Every structure is written in C-alpha cells, then in structure tokens.
Amino acid sequence: MSAYIIRRILWQIPVLLIVGMMTFGIAKMTPGGPFDTEPDRRQLSPAVEKILRQKFGMDLPFWRQFTRYMFFDWVENPKTGEPEFQWGAIGGNFGPTYASRGNRTVQQELFEERSGKPSRFYYSARLGIQALIFAVVLGIPMGVLAALRQNTIIDYLILFLSTFFVSLSTLIVGFLLVIVFAVNLKWFTVIPDWKDPIRPWILPTIALGSTSLGFITRLTRSSVLEVKRQDYIRTAQAKGLADQIVVWRHILKNALLPVVTVLGPLAAGLITGTLYTEIIFQVPGMGNLLVEAIAKRDYSMITSGALIFVFFLGVANLLVDMAYGAIDPRISYK
C-alpha cells in the first residue's frame, strides 16, 4: 500500500508540470495583458507599463517566465539588496497577483482571512464538501431503494426526481431556489448574512449538490440492478439469507465501486469552487475570483487555479483508489 501511494504521488508531479505549462502558455498566448484589460489601466504610459513588465519579469523569454513561476528564482531582498532563493509554485509560492500590481500574492487572495472573514478557499471548500455530503447521503439510499423497488411507484418517482435534477443545471436550480424560498416564501434572505453559521449555506448547498445527487442516484440504481442479477446473489437468496444481509453484505458492497469512482472528480470540482452557485448566492469563494482573473489576464492567478484543481483531483482520486481495497478486499494494489 505504501509503495502504491508513493508511486501515485510521484506521478502527480509531471501531471502538475504539464498542466501548469499548458495553462501558463495558453494564458500568455491570449491577446491582451494584465495592464490593459481595464479602462483605468489603458491610460498607462508606455514607460510605466515597461517598468511594470520588468518588475514582474514579463519581458523575459517564455521559458524563463515559466521556470521562475513554477520552480524557483533569485529575488533581491528589499532590506539587504542581496539576492535570495525563492521557491515557485511547486514549493507553494504562487507569486503576486498582477491585478493588485504585486501588492498581494495569490496565497493571500485565496487562503488568508479578509477583514475578519474566512478565506475564499474556506467558503469554496466548505460549500463543496457540504454539497458532496448532501449528494452522497441522499443519492446512494435513493438509488438502492429505487433498484430494490424496481418498476414500482417508488422507483418511478425516484427516477423522475433524479432525471429532473440531472437535466437542470446548477444555474437554473439556484435561481429556482432563490425565487421560491427567498423571494416568495421569505424563508431565507436574498442577501445572505455569512455570520450565521447555518442558514446562508442551506440553499447554495442544495443547488450545488442537486446535479450530483441526481447523477449518483441513477448510477447507484443501475449498479445495484446489475449486481442483483449476478449468480452469487441468487445463490445467497437460495440459501435463505435474510434480505437485509444480502443487500448490505453482497449487493451494496459490490455496487458501490462505480459510485466511489466518480466521487473523486466530483469532489475536486465542488471543493475548488463553482462559479454559478457562488454568483447566485453571493458566496465569497474562489470561483468568481478565478473567472475575474481570466478577464484581467492575471496569469499567476489563472495558472494557480488550474494547479489547485489538479492537485485536489489527484488527492481525491488517490483516496478513491484506496477506498477500493476497503470495499472489495479482492482488489490488489500491486
């Protein structure tokens, strides 16, 4: 197991490098720059823009810009004037944001508290984790129940609800929840008070987790139906085992493997922030900030967002693979 985990972690390094190089290159090739994408910045004189480009190393060749961002660089210490070693993104230093003229770093924008409020990453991570738990806790039991009650009114009702949630995007579900529960019923406020630890999180959690809920429900139902038709299930039933034992020990354990497989990508996407949900419910998370970075050509923020997503995707997939062994002991990591 330990050798397998180490091997997977080492494989993550080239993946991060390739994603970082592609994202950094695409951002650089996009027309425009971080100093000419807003009306007030178009008035910069060529001399001032040249100074800013030199300050951030944007006048260097592409390979040099990428290596200093991704790996390391020697920077001048403002106090001593001596060059000192500084890690790049691979060491957790995502560099300054061009949008703030270098007054703030990407780490500060994403991971530090702001005026006593939690960080942007906290909002996105908490919302994503809550949405994933909401989808899993409801989706798996609903899928199992639909499969065990196949072709009954319960099955049809669950299929209808799951198809409904899968068909609607998070954007539409979010607007529906706001209109029904905030505007008409007034159970929630349109402008959330994030000092409240529970109420402002309810609607965005449901909106963000609704599509995943429908997908997990349908996948669980299909997987359980497939396992139910296997010969060893018929054998267990023929031996007179109780229905509860057959379901929990034989059907559910084997049917969960496909469901667990999709949880990795789902978790990474939900935790790193979802734009529509954060905009509709005014969640001060990472999603909106990363989209604004694309409009502002904030290269360091754009590349950092891609690296963070790939990192969490790798971690989530590793946890999923480790869970395979717990669900099915026949799976070997060799």
N, C-alpha and C positions, 0 to 999 in steps of 0.2 A: 504493500500500500504506500509506504513512504517513498519508495523509488518511483512509483507511478505519479505521485503528487509532485515530486521534484521535477520529473520529466515534463509534466504538463506546465509547470511554472516556467521552466526554461523555454518551452515552445512559445510561451506568451510574449517573450522579449522580441523575437523577429516580427511577430504579428503587430506589436505596438510600433515598431520602427517603420514597417511598411505602411501602416495606416497613417502614422504621423507624416511620413514623406509625401504620400498621396494628398492628404488634406492640406498640408502646407503648400505643396506645389499648385494645387487647384486654386487655393486662395490667392496665391501670388499671380497666377495667370489671369484671374478675373480682372476685367477693366476697372480702373479707379484705384484709389488708395485710401488709407486711413485719415489722410489730411485734406481730402477734397470731396467727402461724401455728405457733408452737412453744409447748409447755407452759410453759416458763420465762418466755416473753415475755408471756403472758396476765396476769401479775401486775403489769405496768407500770401505774403510776398515771396517770390522765388528764393530770396536769401533766407528767410525764416524757415521755409519748407526744406531747404537744403540742410540747415542746421539740425532740424528735427530728424531728417533722414539719416544724417551722420550719427546723431545721438543714439538712435535705435539700430544702427548698423544696416539700414535698408539700402545703402549704397554699395554693399559688399556683394560678391557673386552669390548665386542661389545656394550652392553647396556650403559656402561659409555661413550664410544666414541659418541654414537648416542645422548644421552641426553645432553652432553656438546655442541655438534654441534647444535642440534635442539632447545634446551630450554635456558639454561644459564650455567655459570661456574664461579668459583672464580679464577682469574688470579693474578699473582704477578705484582704489579706496579713497573716498572724498576727504577723509581726515589726514591720511598719511601721504596720499598721492602715489602710493606703491601699488603695482598690480597684484591682485589676489585671485585665487582659484574660486570659481563659482559653478556649481552644478547646473545642468539644464533640466529639461522636463523629465528625463529618466531618473533624476535624483529628487523629483518632487518640486522643482522650481519651474513654474510655467511662465515666468517672465512678466514684464509690465504690460498693462493694457494700453494700447495706442489711443483708445478713446479718452483716457484720462491724462494723456501727454506723459505717461510714465509716473504719475504721482501715486498710483495704486497698482498693485500686482494682481494677477489673475487669482492667486490664492486668497488675497484679501477680499476680492469681489465675490468669490464663490463660497469660501469656508469660514470667514470671520463674521462675528456679530456686527450688526449695524444699529447704532443708537439704542443699544439695549435689546434689540430684537435678535432672534436666532439668525443663523446664516442662511443664504439662499439654498445651499445644499441640504440643510436640515429640513426646510419646507418641502423640497422635491423628494428627498429620501423618505420622510415620514408619510407624505401623501402616497408615494408609490408602494411602500410596504403595506399601508392600510388597504389600498386598492387590491393588492395581490392577496392579502389575507381574506378580504371580502369575497374575491372571486373563487378562491380555493375552498373556503369553508362552506360556501353555498353551492358552488358548482359541482364538486365531487358527489356530495349526497344527492343532489338533484339528478345527476346523471345516473347514479346507481339505482335510485328509485325508479326512474323512467325505464331503465333496462329491465328491472325485475317486474315491472308492471307493464310490459310491452303490449301495445295495441289496446290499452285501456284509456279511460278519460284522463287519468293522471299522466300517462305517457304523452298523450296529445297536448295537454296543457303545458307540460314542461318543454316539449319540443317547440310549441308556439312561442313561449317566452324566450327560450334560448335563441331561436331564429330571429326574433324581434330585436334582441339586444345585439346580435352579431350584425344584423343588417344596418342598424343605425350607428352612425359614427359618434365618437365622444363629443364632438361639437354639437350635434343635434340633441343628444341626451342631456348635455349640460344646459342648453337653452330651455328644454322642456322642464327640467327640474327647477330652474330659476323662475320660470313663468308660473308653474303650478304651486310650488311650495314657498317661494319667496314673495312673488308679486300678488298672487290671488289668495292663497291661504294665510300668508304672512307668518308662517311657522319659523321662517328664517329671514335674516336681513339680506338685502341685495348687496350692501357694502359690509363685508364681514369684519368682525372685531376679533383680531387674532390673539388678543389677550385671553379670550375664552379658550380653555384647553380642549373643548369637545365640539360645541355646536358648529363653528365655522368649517370643521373638517368633514362633516357628515355628507353634504351634497357633493362636494368635489370627489370624495372617496367613491361614492356610488357611481358618479358619472365616469370616472376614470376606470373603475373596475367592471363596468357593465359589459363592455365588449369582451373582455377576458372571461367574465362569468359565463356568457353565452357560449364562447368557444370551448371552455373547459367542460361545460355541461354536455355539449354534443360529443366531444371527444371521449369523455368518460362513458357515456351511454354506448357509443359504438364499440369501445374496447370491452366493456362488460358483456355486451351481446356476443362478441366474438369468443370470449373466454367461456361463456356459458355453453357454447356448442361443442367444446372440446370433450374428448372421450373420458379424460380423467375426472371431469365434473360429473358426467353421467355415472361413472363408477362410484364416486363418493356418495352420490344420491342413492344409488342402488344398495350401498352398504347400510343405508338407514341413518346416515349422519343428519343431524338437525340442520334446518335451512340456515340458521344463523352461523353455524360453524362452516358450512360450505361457502357462504358468502364472504365471511371475514378471513378465513384461512386459505381459501383456494381461489375464489373468483376475484375479490378485490385486490389481493396482493399482486396477482399477475396482470390485472387490468390497469394498475396504476403506472406501469412502466412508460407507456406512451404519454400519459398525462405529465409525469415528472419531467420527461424530456423537453416539453415545451415551456416548462416553468422557468428555465434558465434565460432564454431570450426575453420572455415576458417580464421577468424581474428586472433585468438590466434596463429595458426600455422605460419601465414605470419609475424606477428609482432615480434615473438621471433627469427626470422632468418631462412633462408633456405640455406642449405649447397651448393647445386649445383649452384644456382644463384650467391652466394657470391664468390665462387671459379672462375667461368667462367668470371665474370665481375670485379673481384678483389675488391669486396666490403668489407671494413674492419669492418664487423659486428660480431655478436655473433655466428653465425652458425659454422664457421670454428674453432673458439676458443673452442667451446664445443666439437667438434669432436676430436680436438687435446688433450683435457683433458681426453677423454676416452682412447686414446692411451698411455697417460702418467700416467694413473691411478690417476689422480688428483681428489680424492674423493670429496672434498668440491666443486670444480667447477662442477663436474658431478651432484651432488645432487642439487646444486643451480640452474643449468639449468632446471632440472625437476620441481623444485618448482616454478620457474618463469613462466614456460609454464602453469602449472596447475593453478597458480594464475590468469594469463591473460585469461585462458579458463573459469574460474569461473566468472570473471568480464564480459567477452563477453557474456556468456550465461545469466547472470543476466540482462544485457542490452537488450538482445533479448527478454527475458520474459516480461520485462517492455514495450517493443515496441508492444507486442501483444495487450495490452489494448488500445494503441493509434490507432492501425489498426482496431481492432474489439472491440467495447465497450461492446459486449455481454460477453467477457471473464472476469471472476472474479478471484481475487487473494485470495479469501477465501478458 
